[in-house]
Amino acid sequence: MERTLERLIAWMHIDSTSGQEAATLRALETDLTGRGFEVVRQEVDGPERWNIVATRTASPDVLLCTHVDTVPPFIPPRREGGTIWGRGACDTKGILAAMMAAWDQLAVDAPALADRVGFLLVVGEEVDHCGAAQAARLGLRPKRIILGEPTEAMMAVGQKGILKVRMKACGHAGHSAYPEGKPSANHRLVEGLGALLAGTWPDDDALGATTVNIGELRGGVAANVIADAAEAILLYRTVSDETVLFGLVEQVAEAHAVEVENVISSPAQRFDAPEGFETCVVRFNTDAAWLTALGPVWLVGPGDIKLAHSEHERITVAELEAGVAIYGQLIRLALGAGE
């Protein structure tokens, strides 16, 4: 475990904010080639951004998969006793450290099984899932993809989908003391957003309620000028058909003289889970919607998602040990080798 912690801290010292993953990718390639993996780069958005496909056989039966990018701002690691703090601690460099430690143990205990396991490490999950979308074009057909995200080491049996929407409003610039005949883009935008917040959206017995977050707002140039343009970015966590939901959003937008655009969407997912494992449903989105094109997914990982994306992001030694244990069990189950 001490070697695992040292490896994790070394990775966390490298800023891998989305779009800046190259240095981390190179470090990971060194770790993987040192373990005898053949490492292939799958280009994503140009030569300085790529997915890593690491295999020891032409057609691995299991892929250990997670994303290497992190959200801003970069927070360097620090260790306090049995806890590692900093960006990527649980989302998801700590998870990758646990995956690699599980593989290391398997390579000692059952080398022939370890040869049937590969790694798929993708970029861009935190923004637009561009890495996973590209990975879906790979020719690999594993029996199982074990996808790492912080689930407190519980097997996810469902995840919400996403619908990211850009709302735009237009107005007529003018002096705010004389608003007659000059509609404000800001006013139109606020009214449209208010209607969406007050709306009734689908819910699901297993996945829960549809939720919406207004993440970004822009509009106007000064307090005494009527705004001629405004826009907002909203993110729905979906539990139903996202195309139908977008149609409902369009109806609200039309009623309030604003425009909406579907920026990115992916459907809610449901997963199987082996017997004997604690299960959960997660509200966040993952690369699973794209990766299912390659094979069936198990979604699980150590760490608490509620700490991710915050200044309190951390993972404990005990959580990492639990991650190593569950990944070891799942790899053997996926390979038909029992526990």
C-alpha positions in Angstrom: 0.0 0.0 0.0 2.9 2.4 0.7 4.0 2.0 -3.0 0.4 2.6 -4.1 0.3 5.9 -2.0 3.6 7.0 -3.5 2.4 6.4 -7.0 -0.9 8.2 -6.3 0.9 11.3 -4.9 3.3 11.4 -7.8 0.4 11.4 -10.3 -1.5 14.1 -8.2 1.5 16.4 -8.4 0.9 16.6 -12.2 -1.9 19.0 -13.3 -4.3 17.0 -15.5 -7.1 19.6 -15.7 -9.3 18.7 -18.7 -7.4 19.6 -21.8 -4.1 19.4 -20.1 -3.8 15.7 -19.6 -0.6 15.1 -21.7 2.0 15.1 -18.8 -0.1 12.7 -16.8 -0.7 10.4 -19.8 3.1 10.2 -20.3 3.7 9.3 -16.7 1.0 6.6 -16.9 2.5 5.2 -20.0 5.8 4.8 -18.2 4.1 2.9 -15.3 2.2 0.6 -17.7 5.2 -0.2 -20.1 7.2 -1.0 -16.9 4.6 -3.7 -16.2 5.0 -5.3 -19.6 2.0 -3.7 -21.3 2.0 -2.7 -24.9 0.7 0.9 -24.9 -1.1 2.4 -27.8 -2.2 6.0 -28.1 -5.6 6.7 -29.5 -5.6 10.3 -30.6 -8.4 12.6 -29.3 -8.6 16.2 -30.5 -5.1 16.4 -31.9 -1.7 14.9 -31.2 -1.3 16.3 -27.7 -4.4 14.6 -26.3 -5.0 10.9 -26.5 -6.5 7.9 -24.8 -4.2 5.1 -23.5 -5.0 1.5 -24.5 -2.6 -0.9 -22.6 -2.8 -4.6 -23.3 -0.7 -7.8 -22.8 -2.8 -9.7 -25.3 -4.4 -8.8 -28.6 -7.9 -9.1 -27.2 -8.2 -8.6 -23.4 -11.2 -10.1 -21.6 -11.3 -7.4 -19.0 -10.7 -3.6 -19.3 -9.9 -1.6 -16.3 -11.1 1.9 -17.3 -11.3 5.4 -15.8 -10.6 9.0 -16.9 -7.4 10.8 -16.2 -8.7 14.4 -16.4 -9.7 16.4 -13.4 -11.7 19.6 -12.8 -10.2 22.9 -12.1 -8.5 24.3 -10.1 -5.4 22.2 -9.7 -4.9 21.4 -6.0 -1.5 19.8 -5.2 -1.5 16.7 -3.0 -0.8 16.6 0.7 -0.7 13.6 3.0 -2.0 13.8 6.5 -1.7 10.4 8.3 -3.9 8.0 6.5 -5.5 10.5 4.2 -4.5 11.9 0.8 -5.9 15.4 0.0 -5.9 17.2 -3.3 -7.3 17.2 -6.8 -7.8 13.7 -8.2 -7.6 12.0 -4.8 -10.9 10.2 -5.4 -11.9 11.5 -8.9 -10.1 9.5 -10.2 -6.4 9.1 -9.7 -6.9 7.3 -6.4 -9.2 4.9 -8.2 -6.6 4.2 -10.9 -4.0 3.6 -8.2 -6.3 1.0 -6.7 -6.9 -0.6 -10.1 -3.2 -0.8 -10.7 -2.5 -2.3 -7.3 -5.2 -4.9 -7.8 -3.6 -5.8 -11.2 -0.1 -6.0 -9.5 -1.4 -8.5 -7.0 -3.1 -10.6 -9.7 0.2 -10.6 -11.7 1.9 -12.2 -8.6 -0.9 -14.6 -7.8 -2.1 -15.6 -11.2 0.1 -14.3 -14.1 -2.0 -16.0 -16.8 -5.1 -14.2 -15.6 -3.3 -10.9 -15.4 -2.4 -11.2 -19.1 -6.1 -11.2 -19.9 -6.6 -7.8 -18.3 -6.0 -4.4 -20.0 -6.3 -0.7 -19.2 -8.3 1.9 -21.0 -7.6 5.4 -19.8 -9.5 8.2 -21.4 -9.5 12.0 -21.4 -12.2 14.6 -21.3 -14.7 13.0 -19.0 -15.2 16.1 -16.9 -16.2 18.2 -19.9 -17.7 16.5 -23.0 -16.7 12.8 -22.8 -14.7 13.2 -26.0 -12.2 10.4 -24.9 -14.9 7.9 -24.3 -16.7 8.8 -27.5 -13.5 8.1 -29.4 -12.8 4.9 -27.4 -16.2 3.6 -28.4 -14.6 3.2 -31.9 -12.0 0.8 -30.7 -12.1 -2.7 -32.1 -11.8 -4.3 -28.6 -14.6 -6.5 -27.4 -13.9 -7.3 -23.7 -16.3 -9.5 -21.7 -16.4 -6.8 -19.1 -15.4 -3.2 -18.6 -14.8 -2.3 -14.9 -15.3 1.5 -14.9 -13.9 3.4 -12.0 -15.8 6.3 -10.4 -16.2 7.1 -6.7 -19.2 5.0 -5.5 -17.9 4.3 -1.9 -16.9 0.8 -3.2 -20.6 -0.1 -3.9 -21.7 -1.5 -7.3 -23.8 1.0 -9.1 -26.9 -0.5 -10.6 -28.0 2.8 -12.2 -26.8 6.3 -13.1 -28.7 9.3 -14.2 -28.2 10.7 -17.7 -27.4 14.3 -18.7 -28.8 17.0 -20.9 -26.7 20.1 -21.1 -28.6 23.0 -22.6 -27.5 26.5 -23.7 -30.3 29.1 -23.4 -29.9 32.3 -25.4 -31.9 35.5 -25.3 -31.8 38.6 -27.5 -32.9 42.2 -26.6 -32.4 45.8 -27.8 -29.6 47.9 -26.2 -30.6 51.2 -24.9 -30.7 53.6 -21.9 -32.2 51.8 -18.9 -34.1 55.0 -18.0 -36.2 54.6 -21.1 -37.0 50.9 -21.5 -40.2 51.4 -23.6 -40.1 49.2 -26.7 -36.6 47.9 -25.8 -36.9 44.3 -24.4 -34.0 43.2 -22.2 -32.2 40.0 -23.0 -31.4 39.6 -19.3 -35.1 39.9 -18.4 -36.1 37.4 -21.0 -33.4 35.0 -19.9 -34.3 35.2 -16.2 -38.0 34.7 -17.0 -37.2 31.6 -19.1 -34.9 30.2 -16.5 -37.6 30.8 -13.8 -40.1 28.9 -15.8 -37.7 25.9 -16.2 -36.9 25.9 -12.4 -40.6 25.9 -11.7 -41.3 23.1 -14.2 -42.4 19.6 -13.4 -40.0 17.0 -14.8 -40.0 13.2 -15.0 -39.0 11.0 -12.1 -38.2 7.3 -11.8 -38.8 4.8 -9.0 -35.1 3.6 -9.1 -33.2 6.6 -10.4 -35.1 9.3 -8.6 -36.1 12.8 -9.8 -34.9 14.8 -12.7 -32.9 17.8 -11.4 -31.5 20.9 -13.1 -28.6 23.2 -12.2 -28.0 26.6 -13.8 -24.2 26.5 -13.9 -23.3 29.6 -16.0 -24.9 33.0 -16.6 -23.7 35.8 -18.9 -25.5 38.9 -20.0 -25.4 42.7 -20.3 -22.6 45.2 -20.1 -23.6 47.7 -17.4 -26.4 48.3 -14.9 -27.7 51.4 -16.8 -27.7 49.6 -20.2 -30.5 47.4 -21.4 -28.9 44.1 -22.3 -28.9 43.1 -25.9 -27.7 39.5 -25.4 -27.6 37.0 -22.6 -27.1 33.2 -22.2 -27.1 30.5 -19.6 -25.8 26.9 -19.4 -28.0 24.4 -17.7 -27.4 20.8 -16.8 -30.2 18.4 -16.3 -29.6 15.1 -14.5 -32.1 12.9 -16.4 -34.0 9.8 -15.5 -36.0 9.5 -18.8 -35.6 9.9 -22.5 -33.4 13.0 -22.8 -34.7 13.8 -26.3 -38.3 14.0 -25.0 -37.1 16.1 -22.1 -35.4 18.5 -24.5 -38.7 18.9 -26.3 -40.3 20.0 -23.1 -37.6 22.5 -22.5 -38.1 23.8 -26.1 -41.7 24.4 -25.4 -40.9 26.5 -22.3 -38.3 28.5 -24.2 -40.7 29.3 -27.1 -43.2 30.6 -24.6 -40.6 33.0 -23.2 -39.0 34.2 -26.5 -35.7 32.5 -25.8 -33.7 29.9 -27.8 -32.3 26.6 -26.5 -29.6 24.3 -27.9 -28.8 20.7 -26.9 -25.1 20.9 -26.2 -24.6 17.3 -25.1 -26.7 14.5 -23.8 -26.5 10.9 -22.8 -29.1 8.5 -21.6 -29.5 7.2 -18.0 -27.9 3.8 -17.5 -28.7 0.6 -15.7 -26.1 -2.0 -14.8 -26.0 -5.5 -13.6 -24.1 -6.4 -10.5 -22.7 -9.8 -9.2 -24.4 -11.3 -6.2 -23.1 -10.5 -2.8 -22.0 -7.0 -3.4 -23.6 -3.9 -1.9 -25.3 -1.8 -4.6 -26.3 1.8 -5.1 -27.7 4.2 -7.7 -25.6 7.3 -8.5 -26.8 10.7 -9.5 -23.7 11.7 -11.5 -22.9 10.9 -15.1 -20.0 8.8 -16.3 -18.4 7.6 -19.5 -20.6 4.4 -19.4 -23.1 5.5 -22.0 -20.3 5.5 -24.6 -18.3 2.6 -23.3 -21.2 0.1 -23.5 -20.5 0.1 -27.3 -17.4 -2.0 -26.4 -18.9 -4.3 -23.7 -20.9 -4.5 -20.5 -20.0 -2.2 -17.7 -19.6 -2.6 -14.0 -19.4 0.8 -12.4 -17.6 0.9 -9.0 -14.8 2.7 -7.2 -13.5 3.8 -3.8 -14.0 7.3 -2.5 -17.0 9.6 -2.0 -18.3 11.5 -5.0 -19.6 14.2 -2.6 -16.0 15.2 -1.9 -15.0 15.4 -5.5 -14.9 18.7 -7.4 -14.3 20.5 -4.0 -11.4 21.8 -2.0 -12.1 19.0 0.4 -11.4 16.2 -2.1 -9.6 13.3 -0.4 -9.3 9.6 -0.1 -8.2 7.4 2.8 -5.9 4.5 3.0 -8.8 2.3 4.1 -10.8 3.4 1.1 -7.9 2.6 -1.2 -7.5 -0.8 0.4 -11.2 -1.5 -0.1 -10.9 -0.5 -3.8 -7.9 -2.8 -4.3 -9.9 -5.7 -2.8 -13.1 -5.1 -4.8 -11.3 -4.7 -8.1 -9.4 -7.9 -7.4 -12.6 -9.8 -6.8 -14.4 -8.3 -9.8 -11.5 -9.1 -12.2 -11.5 -12.7 -11.1 -15.3 -12.9 -11.4 -15.2 -11.3 -14.9 -12.6 -13.8 -16.0 -14.6 -16.7 -14.6 -12.1 -17.5 -11.9 -14.4 -17.0 -8.9 -13.4 -14.8 -6.0 
